[in-house]
């Protein structure tokens, strides 16, 4: 599950390498360039990719909650159910 979500995220980011880049300039009152920079035009992520990624994130969140519950129960059983008191 983690690998699938990571692969999806990586693919989405790598796809953005193909997106156009825009050079940005700011001009002062005299028409001189005062600032220049380059900005990518992203994120442009297809709807299906977004839905698939967020489904994976939801599944990971559910898995994490279940793991915490299992670990909590395991710790309680090891403590003899006394909440960790000696």
N, C-alpha and C positions, 0 to 999 in steps of 0.2 A: 504494500500500500504506500509506504513512504517512498520507495523507489519510483513507483508510477507517478506520484505527485511531483517528485523532483524532476523526472523526465519531462513531464508536461510543462512545468515552469521553465526548465532549460530551453525547451523547444520554442516556447513563446518568446523568450528573451532573444534567442538566436535569430528568430524570424525578423525581429525588429532591426537587425543589422542591415537588412535589405531596404528598410524604409528610407525615404528621402531625408536629407539634412538641409536646413535653411540657415543661410548667413543672415545675421541680424545687425543692423546699424542704427545708431541714434545720432541725429543731427542737431547741432545747436542752432541758434537764431541766424547765424551767418552761413549756414549750410555746410559747416565743417563736421566731419565725423568725430563724435566724442566718445562713443563706445562701439565696440564691435564684438560679435560673438557668433558661435555656431550652436544651433539648437536642433535636436532631432525631432521629427514629427511623430511622436508616439505617446502613449501606447495606443496602437490600433490593433486590437485583438478580436479575431472573429468570434461571434456569439457562441458558436459551438465549443470553441476552445475555452472560452471563459466559463461556460456552464460545466464542462468536463473538469476543469481545474477546481472550481468551487465545490463540485460534488466530491472530489478527492479530499479537499480540505475538510469538508463536513464529516466524511468517513474517518479521517485521521483524528478529528476532534472527538468523535464518538468512541473510537478505539482508546484514545487517551483517558477519557472519563472511565471507561470500563477497566483499564489497567490500574488506575488509581484506586478504584473500588476493590479490586482483587488484592492489591498490595496492602490496603488498609485492613482488610479482613485477615490477611496473612499475618500482619504485625499484631493484630488483636489476639489471634490464636496462639502466637508465640509468647505473648505477654500473659497468657492465661486468662485473658478477658478482664484484667484489672486495670487497664488503661495505662500500663507502663509503670505503675507504682510498685515499689519494692516491698 
